Amino acid sequence: MVKVIMVQGTMSNAGKSLVVAGLCRIFKQDGYKVAPFKSQNMALNSFITKEGLEMGRAQVMQAEAAGIEPMVCMNPILLKPTSNYGSQVIVNGEVLGNMSAKKYFDFKNELIPEIKKSFKKLKEYADIIVIEGAGSPAEINLKHNDLVNMGLAKMVDAPVLLVGDIDRGGVFAQLLGTLMLLDDDEKDRVKGLIINKFRGDKTILDDGIDMLEEKGGILVTGVLPYMNVSIDDEDSLSERFDKKPLGLINIGVIKTPRISNFTDFAVFEQISDVQVHYIDKPEELDLMDMCILPGSKNTIGDLKWLRESGFEEKIKNFANSKIVFGICGGYQMLGNEISDIDNVEEGGNIRGLELLDATTILREEKKRTQIEGKLPKIKGTLNSLSDKKFKGYEIHMGETEGNDIFDIIAFNGNVYGTYIHGIFDNGEIVNTIVETIAKIKGVKIDVNAISDYEAFKDSQYELLANEMRKHMDVEALYKMLNESSI
């Protein structure tokens, strides 16, 4: 029988994704075939499978931790916000359409058969399925048609671990308040509590844990420390966005309102003396050595924001002497014009930043494909990237044409653009870029820190699992699993 366990949280960014990843690696270490599952994900960071299907990156990261190939059945529903009021709805890796929040709320129960079908398919691959919830199960306005927290737990008869975030304060109120707002049958599903992101001496928590267990009637299964592991996250509350001190080399990623796939730049963070900054004020660009325009779920809207916030002139001046690199939507913004004749986003035409001789026409059909090969002969500052091997994936709604436009990369002096997500994950590419910047700046750094990024990520999953084993009652986890069956 396939065993199942579910991780829910008291709030967004309580650490559910990381805990699921850690559990996946723990069970893998113990010899089981493990798979992650999240019925509905809301995120702008996504991935393309080998079949050309789109899924949330959190489940990709968890699949890596489990040591298996990412499959779209791990995340049957993906919501990609296009505004504050609506999202693109992706089902089984394919775009269903754009819906307002209210329309989707009324519609989502029709997707329950798709969730069940995906879960059934996943059971064919796994001994253990580790499920991630979303937000909080105590959102009482959403409970009556919930399909991602307790609604899903009931659907698949899963025991639940409830995670609270002590780093943001009020963890006892988080956990007890959540339990208080659950129905009796929902509370009965909660078999363990986890206090996450603890810093300091655990003994000072002992009295509080005793009171928590007494008032909540549920054992605390673990007190997890604040862990320094480098693992992809996808939440808009990511700590990657926090302000950081300057490094020897500073890479500025412009934090547009609809930034997507910011995990593209995590590899730079692994190189000593390189600091990645997510910047939202034009004057911050003055301190950067390279500017990256990231992907976007609303390219035209984010381009307007660049213009209105004063970034346009800053980026153009920056490009006179330093490298500007656009990925996907950021690449489209660097061109002369974006045309939206099919009303994919906001309709009409908009002038681009005019740093690449390229024009983009947005199309309703989304391109989704994995890709690998060699970069073409490249001119300009980054000419040493020529012929370097790359591997990544494309996910965009638009076609770009113009002079010096290749299928892989476009270039003009200091300005570069590509549709390839993950292009920096190749060690030779990221090291070459950093080495070039260091030479321009006249500094010396060790740029050989990343030779095999996949192996590095695997080492981080091992570190995560080993740390979690030290601070969780793993025996209690297996007891929960043994009492579950689907």
Solvent accessible surface area in square Angstrom, and as a share of the most:
residue,aa,sasa,rsa
1,M,166,0.74
2,V,21,0.12
3,K,50,0.21
4,V,0,0.00
5,I,0,0.00
6,M,0,0.00
7,V,0,0.00
8,Q,0,0.00
9,G,0,0.00
10,T,15,0.09
11,M,50,0.22
12,S,50,0.32
13,N,39,0.20
14,A,0,0.00
15,G,12,0.12
16,K,12,0.05
17,S,31,0.20
18,L,49,0.24
19,V,3,0.01
20,V,0,0.00
21,A,0,0.00
22,G,0,0.00
23,L,0,0.00
24,C,0,0.00
25,R,5,0.02
26,I,0,0.00
27,F,0,0.00
28,K,80,0.34
29,Q,64,0.28
30,D,60,0.31
31,G,68,0.65
32,Y,91,0.35
33,K,132,0.56
34,V,1,0.01
35,A,0,0.00
36,P,0,0.00
37,F,0,0.00
38,K,14,0.06
39,S,0,0.00
40,Q,25,0.11
41,N,3,0.01
42,M,119,0.53
43,A,8,0.06
44,L,25,0.12
45,N,1,0.00
46,S,0,0.00
47,F,30,0.13
48,I,0,0.00
49,T,1,0.01
50,K,141,0.60
51,E,129,0.58
52,G,10,0.10
53,L,36,0.18
54,E,1,0.00
55,M,0,0.00
56,G,0,0.00
57,R,27,0.10
58,A,4,0.03
59,Q,0,0.00
60,V,3,0.01
61,M,6,0.03
62,Q,0,0.00
63,A,0,0.00
64,E,44,0.20
65,A,0,0.00
66,A,5,0.04
67,G,47,0.45
68,I,53,0.27
69,E,85,0.38
70,P,17,0.11
71,M,35,0.16
72,V,21,0.12
73,C,5,0.03
74,M,0,0.00
75,N,1,0.01
76,P,0,0.00
77,I,0,0.00
78,L,1,0.01
79,L,7,0.03
80,K,9,0.04
81,P,21,0.13
82,T,28,0.16
83,S,49,0.32
84,N,129,0.66
85,Y,170,0.65
86,G,13,0.12
87,S,12,0.08
88,Q,4,0.02
89,V,1,0.00
90,I,1,0.00
91,V,18,0.10
92,N,49,0.25
93,G,1,0.01
94,E,88,0.39
95,V,53,0.30
96,L,91,0.45
97,G,25,0.24
98,N,93,0.47
99,M,23,0.10
100,S,56,0.36
101,A,67,0.52
102,K,137,0.58
103,K,119,0.51
104,Y,19,0.07
105,F,49,0.20
106,D,94,0.49
107,F,47,0.20
108,K,16,0.07
109,N,71,0.37
110,E,121,0.54
111,L,10,0.05
112,I,46,0.24
113,P,79,0.50
114,E,42,0.19
115,I,1,0.00
116,K,110,0.47
117,K,126,0.54
118,S,7,0.05
119,F,10,0.04
120,K,139,0.59
121,K,100,0.43
122,L,0,0.00
123,K,65,0.28
124,E,136,0.61
125,Y,100,0.38
126,A,8,0.06
127,D,60,0.31
128,I,3,0.02
129,I,0,0.00
130,V,0,0.00
131,I,0,0.00
132,E,4,0.02
133,G,0,0.00
134,A,24,0.19
135,G,17,0.17
136,S,12,0.08
137,P,7,0.04
138,A,16,0.12
139,E,71,0.32
140,I,112,0.57
141,N,107,0.55
142,L,65,0.32
143,K,47,0.20
144,H,144,0.64
145,N,17,0.09
146,D,27,0.14
147,L,1,0.01
148,V,13,0.07
149,N,6,0.03
150,M,6,0.02
151,G,20,0.19
152,L,0,0.00
153,A,0,0.00
154,K,85,0.36
155,M,58,0.26
156,V,15,0.09
157,D,76,0.40
158,A,1,0.00
159,P,12,0.08
160,V,0,0.00
161,L,0,0.00
162,L,1,0.00
163,V,0,0.00
164,G,0,0.00
165,D,1,0.01
166,I,35,0.18
167,D,61,0.31
168,R,117,0.43
169,G,39,0.38
170,G,50,0.48
171,V,4,0.02
172,F,67,0.28
173,A,73,0.56
174,Q,23,0.10
175,L,0,0.00
176,L,45,0.23
177,G,24,0.23
178,T,7,0.04
179,L,5,0.03
180,M,149,0.67
181,L,75,0.37
182,L,13,0.06
183,D,75,0.39
184,D,120,0.62
185,D,76,0.40
186,E,9,0.04
187,K,68,0.29
188,D,100,0.52
189,R,49,0.18
190,V,5,0.03
191,K,93,0.40
192,G,0,0.00
193,L,0,0.00
194,I,0,0.00
195,I,0,0.00
196,N,5,0.03
197,K,28,0.12
198,F,19,0.08
199,R,144,0.53
200,G,70,0.67
201,D,84,0.43
202,K,92,0.39
203,T,90,0.53
204,I,132,0.67
205,L,14,0.07
206,D,58,0.30
207,D,108,0.56
208,G,18,0.18
209,I,18,0.09
210,D,90,0.46
211,M,109,0.49
212,L,2,0.01
213,E,46,0.21
214,E,143,0.64
215,K,132,0.56
216,G,2,0.02
217,G,66,0.63
218,I,18,0.09
219,L,127,0.63
220,V,25,0.14
221,T,9,0.05
222,G,5,0.05
223,V,9,0.05
224,L,0,0.00
225,P,32,0.20
226,Y,62,0.24
227,M,27,0.12
228,N,143,0.73
229,V,27,0.15
230,S,27,0.18
231,I,15,0.08
232,D,15,0.08
233,D,47,0.24
234,E,21,0.09
235,D,44,0.23
236,S,92,0.59
237,L,90,0.45
238,S,4,0.03
239,E,77,0.35
240,R,26,0.09
241,F,27,0.11
242,D,83,0.43
243,K,130,0.55
244,K,57,0.24
245,P,104,0.66
246,L,98,0.49
247,G,25,0.25
248,L,72,0.36
249,I,0,0.00
250,N,4,0.02
251,I,0,0.00
252,G,0,0.00
253,V,0,0.00
254,I,0,0.00
255,K,64,0.27
256,T,3,0.02
257,P,77,0.49
258,R,45,0.16
259,I,16,0.08
260,S,8,0.05
261,N,3,0.01
262,F,7,0.03
263,T,9,0.05
264,D,6,0.03
265,F,0,0.00
266,A,1,0.00
267,V,0,0.00
268,F,0,0.00
269,E,51,0.23
270,Q,36,0.16
271,I,3,0.01
272,S,70,0.45
273,D,74,0.38
274,V,11,0.06
275,Q,44,0.20
276,V,0,0.00
277,H,14,0.06
278,Y,6,0.02
279,I,3,0.02
280,D,54,0.28
281,K,105,0.44
282,P,24,0.15
283,E,100,0.45
284,E,34,0.15
285,L,2,0.01
286,D,87,0.45
287,L,105,0.52
288,M,5,0.02
289,D,17,0.09
290,M,0,0.00
291,C,0,0.00
292,I,0,0.00
293,L,0,0.00
294,P,1,0.00
295,G,1,0.01
296,S,17,0.11
297,K,27,0.12
298,N,22,0.11
299,T,5,0.03
300,I,3,0.01
301,G,20,0.19
302,D,1,0.01
303,L,0,0.00
304,K,84,0.35
305,W,58,0.20
306,L,0,0.00
307,R,65,0.24
308,E,141,0.63
309,S,38,0.25
310,G,37,0.35
311,F,0,0.00
312,E,22,0.10
313,E,123,0.55
314,K,61,0.26
315,I,0,0.00
316,K,61,0.26
317,N,85,0.44
318,F,17,0.07
319,A,10,0.08
320,N,120,0.61
321,S,72,0.46
322,K,63,0.27
323,I,2,0.01
324,V,0,0.00
325,F,3,0.01
326,G,0,0.00
327,I,1,0.00
328,C,10,0.06
329,G,2,0.02
330,G,0,0.00
331,Y,8,0.03
332,Q,6,0.03
333,M,1,0.00
334,L,0,0.00
335,G,3,0.02
336,N,53,0.27
337,E,64,0.28
338,I,0,0.00
339,S,12,0.08
340,D,0,0.00
341,I,109,0.55
342,D,55,0.28
343,N,109,0.56
344,V,24,0.14
345,E,52,0.23
346,E,81,0.36
347,G,19,0.18
348,G,45,0.43
349,N,98,0.50
350,I,22,0.11
351,R,104,0.38
352,G,0,0.00
353,L,0,0.00
354,E,86,0.38
355,L,26,0.13
356,L,4,0.02
357,D,67,0.35
358,A,4,0.03
359,T,50,0.29
360,T,2,0.01
361,I,55,0.28
362,L,3,0.02
363,R,83,0.30
364,E,119,0.53
365,E,147,0.66
366,K,20,0.08
367,K,99,0.42
368,R,54,0.20
369,T,43,0.25
370,Q,57,0.25
371,I,43,0.22
372,E,122,0.55
373,G,33,0.32
374,K,125,0.53
375,L,3,0.01
376,P,29,0.18
377,K,143,0.60
378,I,8,0.04
379,K,135,0.57
380,G,32,0.30
381,T,38,0.22
382,L,0,0.00
383,N,81,0.41
384,S,55,0.36
385,L,1,0.01
386,S,24,0.16
387,D,65,0.34
388,K,44,0.18
389,K,132,0.56
390,F,7,0.03
391,K,135,0.57
392,G,10,0.10
393,Y,9,0.03
394,E,8,0.04
395,I,12,0.06
396,H,15,0.07
397,M,34,0.15
398,G,5,0.05
399,E,95,0.43
400,T,21,0.12
401,E,118,0.53
402,G,41,0.39
403,N,105,0.54
404,D,76,0.40
405,I,42,0.21
406,F,88,0.37
407,D,129,0.67
408,I,25,0.13
409,I,1,0.01
410,A,1,0.00
411,F,10,0.04
412,N,86,0.44
413,G,43,0.41
414,N,27,0.14
415,V,5,0.03
416,Y,0,0.00
417,G,0,0.00
418,T,1,0.00
419,Y,18,0.07
420,I,0,0.00
421,H,3,0.01
422,G,11,0.10
423,I,3,0.02
424,F,2,0.01
425,D,41,0.21
426,N,44,0.23
427,G,9,0.08
428,E,104,0.47
429,I,2,0.01
430,V,0,0.00
431,N,21,0.11
432,T,16,0.09
433,I,0,0.00
434,V,0,0.00
435,E,99,0.44
436,T,21,0.12
437,I,5,0.03
438,A,6,0.05
439,K,173,0.73
440,I,95,0.48
441,K,88,0.37
442,G,66,0.63
443,V,38,0.22
444,K,195,0.83
445,I,29,0.15
446,D,88,0.45
447,V,16,0.09
448,N,115,0.59
449,A,50,0.39
450,I,4,0.02
451,S,103,0.66
452,D,79,0.41
453,Y,16,0.06
454,E,105,0.47
455,A,54,0.42
456,F,55,0.23
457,K,15,0.06
458,D,63,0.32
459,S,55,0.35
460,Q,24,0.11
461,Y,6,0.02
462,E,61,0.28
463,L,76,0.38
464,L,0,0.00
465,A,0,0.00
466,N,67,0.35
467,E,39,0.18
468,M,0,0.00
469,R,79,0.29
470,K,143,0.60
471,H,68,0.30
472,M,15,0.06
473,D,69,0.36
474,V,26,0.15
475,E,143,0.64
476,A,28,0.22
477,L,0,0.00
478,Y,47,0.18
479,K,130,0.55
480,M,12,0.05
481,L,2,0.01
482,N,106,0.54
483,E,119,0.54
484,S,6,0.04
485,S,50,0.32
486,I,45,0.23
